[in-house]
Amino acid sequence: MDILLYAELTINGALVGLMYALVALGIVLVYKASGYANLAQGAFAMAGGYACLLITTALGLPVWAAALLSLVVLFLAGMLVERLLLRRMIGQPVVMVIMLTLGLEILLRGLVPGLLGSSVKRLDLGIPQAPVLLGDILVNRAYLAGGVIALVLIVGSMAFFNSPLGVRMRAVSDDKIAAWSVGIRVEHVIAVAWGLAGVSAGAAGILWGSVQGVDWTLSLLLLKALAIAILGGLDSVPGVLVAGLVIGIAESVAAGVLDPLVGGGTRDIVASVFILLTVLVRPHGLFGSEHIERV
């Protein structure tokens, strides 16, 4: 195979991986703050795409203004979910909290398209469709824009954990009781984490909505996000960045190399393979904290 084709698959795959990682970022933020896995992240991404589309058509705002307003809506929605649902689960088994987020994912996956229409809707962010030429390499312009935006948001999240609120979030993640004892409002910190998870998912939903259209299938980004969060480590933001690049490139190269040999479909199984291998070989991921429990 031509080395230029490998380079093209790698670059475009890396950009796609960054867009996947933006969804996974919300899973990591919630886990770092509360210790719970957020399985509603795919539905939040779908809701972000629908929210941007609805605001654009209903209010007649420019798409960039609608996108920013959508992120505000998703931030408030994330905080509302924590306040109305998750806070009621304090003291309950962790598995029940996970099941609650999964139930929310399933509910929103059916409810939002049911109310706003299940047919694929075009979301135009004004990104030209002509590819970017890097010599003889073609780079998808939508992937390039989405990857750059995702990279900025992920790096910004790393910087956020050095801010006063970020330090409080890290303290809550390490020991909730100790954080309470020094006056940190643990419930407020966790609510902010859910709000930020809504923002990251909403941004990813808007970006992916511009690529593939807005419909219920945006919620399927949850599988890619879980693979990235598990591979990178559920409590590692830098891990999200690295794992996103790994999985995005692996998907792209697998599709480009293996699809012609097996008739297609390899892209869809890469995330599942990474989940299985990571859980079996290195359960805490590449950069996650290893917790040893005595039983």
N, C-alpha and C positions, 0 to 999 in steps of 0.2 A: 504493500500500500504506500502511496506517495506520502512523504514526510509532511508536505504542506497540508494534506488532509488531516493527519494526526494533529498538527498544530491548530488547525481550524476547529476540530472537535474538542481539543483541550481548552482553548480560549472560550468558546461558546459554552462549553460545559461548566467551566469555572464561574462564568457569569450567572448561569442558571442556578448553580449551587449556592451562590450568594443570595439569590432571591428565595430559594428554599430556606436558607439559614435565617432569614428574617422572620419566618413563621416559627422556627425552632427557638428563636431568641425569647419569645414569650413563654415557652415551656420552661426554659432555664430560669427566667426572672421569677416566675411563680415558685418554682422549686427552691431557688435560693432563699426566698423570703419565708416560705411556709413549710417546705418539706413535702408538698403534695405535687403529684404529676397532673398537669392541666391538659386533659384530653378534649377540651372544647375549643382548642386553638384553630382547628380547621374551620369550624363554623364561624368563628370570629373573622377569619380571613374572607370567607364568603360574604359575611355581613358587611365588611369593608367595601367590597366591590359593589354590592347592591346599594349601600349608603351613598357612595360617590355618584353612582348613576342616578339615583333618585333625587339627590340634591341638585345635580346638574340640570335635570329635566324639570323639576318642580319649581325651583327658585330662579332658574335661568342664569346661574352664576358661571363664571369662567371655570374651566375644569380644574385649574390649579387651586382656586379658592374653594371649590367643592371638595377637592381632595383634602385640603387642610381642615375644613369643617368636619369632614367625615372622620378624621383622626381624633378630633375633639369628641365627637359622638361616641367613637369606640372607646376612648379613654373613660368617659363617664359610664358607658355600658359595662366595662370591666370592673370599675369600682362598685357599680350597682349589683353586679353578680356576686361579688365578695360580700357586700353588706347584707343582701337578702337571702343568699343561699349558703355560701361557704361559712359565714360566721355562725350560722345555726348548727354547724357540724363540729364545733369545737368540742373536743373530748371524745369524739366518735372514732372508731377504727379507721386507719388510713385507707383501707380498701374501700370503705363506704364513701369516703370523700372522692376517691378516684371514680367510683361508679356514678357519683353525682355529676361530675364533669362530663363523663361519657354520655350520661342521659341528656345533659344539656346540649352536647354536640348533636345527638340524634334528633332532639326536638327542634333545634334551630335549622338543621339541615332540611327538615320538612316544612317548618313553619314559614321561614323567610321566602323561599321560592313560591310557596303556596299563596302568600299574600301579595307578592310583587311580580309573580310570573315565572314560570319554569323554563321558558324558551331562552335560548342563548341571546344575550343582548350585547351589542358592541359598545365598548367604552373607549373613546378616542382621547388619548392624552396629548395628542398633537405631535407624537413621535413619528418622523418620516419612516416609511417602510423600506426605503433603499438601504442596503447594507453598507457598513463602513469597510473600506478597503485598507488593509494593512499589508501593503505589497500585493501578493497574490492570495492573501487570506481574507475570506469574507467573514465579517463579524456582524451578527444580528444587532441592529441598532436598538431595538426594544430591550434586548438582553443587556446591551451595554449600559443603557440608561438605568435599567432596573438594578443591575449589579452594582453600579456606582452609588446609587441611592442606598441600597442595602448595606454596602460597605461603610458608608458614612454613618448610618444609624447604628450599626453593630459596634464600630469603633467609638461612637458617642456613648454607647451603653457601657463600654469598658471604662471610659472616663467618668461616667456617672457614679460608679462605685467608689470613686475617690472624693465625691462630694459629701457634704454633711448627711444628706438623706441617704446616699448610697452607703455610707459607713454604718448608719443605723440599720439599714437593710441587711448588711453583712452581720451585724451583731445579732439581729433577730434570727438569721439563718443559723448562726453558731449555737445560740442558746436562748430560747424564748423567755425562760424564767429569769435568767440573769439580765436580759434586756429589760424586762418588766421592772426588775428590782432597781435599776438605775434610772427609771423614769421614761423609758422609751415607750411610746404608744404603739404596741405591737400590732394591734388591729389596723391602725392607720397605715403603718408601713406595708402590711400585707395587701391592703386595699390599693395602695399606690402601685404595688407590683402587678396586681391584676389590671389596673388601668394602663400601665405601660405595656403589658402583654397584649391588651386590646389594640394599642397603637401600632405595635410591631406587626400584629396579624392584619390589621386594617391596611397598613401600608403595603404589605405583601399582596393582599387581596386586590388592591387597586392596580398594582403593577401587573399581576398575573391576569387580572380582568382585561387589561389593555392588550395582552398578548393572545389570550385564548377566548375572550368574551366572558361575560358575567352570567353564571348559572350555578346550580347546586354543586357541580363538579369541582368548584374552587375549594370546597370543604375537604376534598380528597388530598389536599396538600398536607393534611395531618400526618399521613403515612411518611412522607418525606421528612417532615419536621421531627417526627419521633425517631427516625433513623439517625438524623443528624444529632439530636439531643443525646441519644444513647451512645453513639460513637464518640462524640466530643466530651461527654460527661455532663450529667444532668445539672451540676452546679458550676459549670465552667463556661463563661461567656467567650473567652478566647477559643475554647473547644468548639463552640458553635461555628466560628469562622473557619477553622481548619477542617472540621468534619463536613461543612457545607461544600468547600472546595473539593474535598476527596470524593464525596458522593456525586456531586455534579459532574466532575470529570469522568468518574467511573461509568455513570449513566450514559454520557455522551459517547465515550469511546466504545462501550458495549453495543450501543445502538448502531454506531457506524461500522464496527468490525463484525459483530456477530449476527446482526439482523439479516444481512444478505445471505448468510449461511443457513440460518434456521427459519427464515421466513418472517421475522419480526417478533416483537413482544419482549425483548430482553430488557429494555429500559424499565419496564414495569416491575421487574423482579429484583432489580439491584438493591433498592431500599430494604426489601424484606431479607435479602441475603445478609446485608450489613447488620440488621437488627439481630438475626439469629447468631451470626458469628461473634458479634460483640458481647452478647449476653452469655454465650458459652465460654468464650476465651478471656474476656476482660470486662466483667460486668459493670465496673465503675467507669468505663470509657477511657479514652486516651488521656484526658486531663482531669477527670473527676476525682473527688476525694474518696478514698477507699475506706468503707466502714465495715468493721469486723464486729459481729454480734456473737456473743456466747450463748449457746443453747444447751 
